[in-house]
Amino acid sequence: MMAANDEATRKCYNTVSLAQDSVGADPSRLVGTRVAGEHRGSPLRSDSQRAVSGPGPKPEGITDLLKPQLKNLRSTVPYLKRLGDLMVVRGAVDPIYEIAGIQKALDGGPALLFENIKGYPGVRDIGNVFSQKSRAPLLFAVDGPREFKLLCRQAIARPLRPRVVKQAPSQEVVVTEKLDVPATLPILKHTDRDGGRILGSGVILVGGEFFKGGRELSFKRMNFRGKDWGSIKALRGTHFGDLALKEHRGATIPLTVNIAPPPAVLVVAGGGSLHAIVPAGADELAIAGGLQDSPVALVKARTVDAYAIAEAEWVIEGYVDTRERVWETDEAEKTGKFGAAPFFPEWAGYMGWAVRTLKFHATAITHRRDGPIFFSPLARSFEGDNLVAMLREACFWELAEREYPGFVQDVNILHGVTASSGVVFQVRKGGAEEGFQRNLIGSAFAASPTMRMVVVVDEDIDIYSAEDVLWAITTRCQPGSGVIRGPGGRRIVMFPSDTLGATGEDGDFLVEAGIGFDATVPLPAKVHFERPHFPVDKVDLKRWFTERDLVKARLKQSEYGKVLGLNGW
């Protein structure tokens, strides 16, 4: 197994300029240093370790260029420019279709900054910030995806409570009269089937008595059908849905909608966190503080009894009267039927459908004065998946560690299984641990009401490669005993197959089951599963090729070709 090479990693960032035909490409892919061995279960190098269970040194071994202090989203702009990982769009773009179309066309690629938005002079927009998983470790100054998950676990174990400030950048401009949210914010229309201009990037902040003394962060889809009111989606099984639809039913809940807050807040808000690890009453803003290694600044809202994130670009203040219900679109209101009118593309990869849900009343709009930046992640995108997956992976790892310490070496959520519905565990079995992997599959299904597929593989499998995971399933999973059905039950429904039976008729919300794959090698038979190793570690390609030649050659390799080639499999 090849180990990560610090010098090669540093060099890879200097080769970005060589790949003129791949502007904004994942820098580590340019010279192939993002290898399977870099992510696996080997102990962290001492120069980058941050212990989960106690205090540890800051990550070292990273060049000064890769040590940002990103306490707000706008600071990522010059940082990504320095990395050559930002494309600036200076021509006029329309938030109706054009921004979403550009972002989707470059999905999984560079971050995008739109500087000239039609109808919104002086307002900018940024998207695809988290379109590559390898970008988050750079933003938080750790050495790779595995180390970033350890950092997230540490933030859960050692949160930093937010601090309250009296003045905040997010309140440099305060508007309380004649509110017009759609006219003020460049909210996107994603497709011609959308039921409106849907706001999917607002981070809801609810706290105090309405979250058991803690603070809840989450993205919620919203449609401002009026100038100062709109729908806000709430589902049972989510923290916000549970507090609004059950625990505080009948109450008026003050809250803020924070747009383009600090990167750490986005990671936690998107987190798809497991309630067994981040329960109701947890201070999720403190987890964000632990992640960015400094308290997140809060400021008192101007018009409601709530707090706003001081370093956000925009804040919509308001409240939800939980006795009120509103249809998400005009068409849905006319039909009066759930799931009959299209809404917008959802994370599951299908068109979302409008429902009747809670009503949000806006009481103020505050924002930065100098070129405020809107944030436009697409729900169905690499960025949308990564925002959900990053903290969620750490939660699954933490869940496994509490049950079977040291058994799981890494966790990954592949894009193809959708961020909220699948997970791959990499384990190292030994001694009396045979069978733990199947228990782990059951635990994952129990912990997540959206889970559809769980895969467990050995430590020699690259869990960042879908092809290698499929190879393990194909060659190691026993169809009779290794395919494990989940328990089924009432779930958070997002797939058509959840409510439609084999005949295509409407069903209920009782999902049949998920499916688990034990794709690990039985310990007694391990000798029969040896992977051949070609001598890639015994040849120095620089004897025959220049650095530029290697960059060009590896740009032509498939992703799985890189995995196999770099590991000699």
Disulfide bonds with the S-S distance in Angstrom:
none
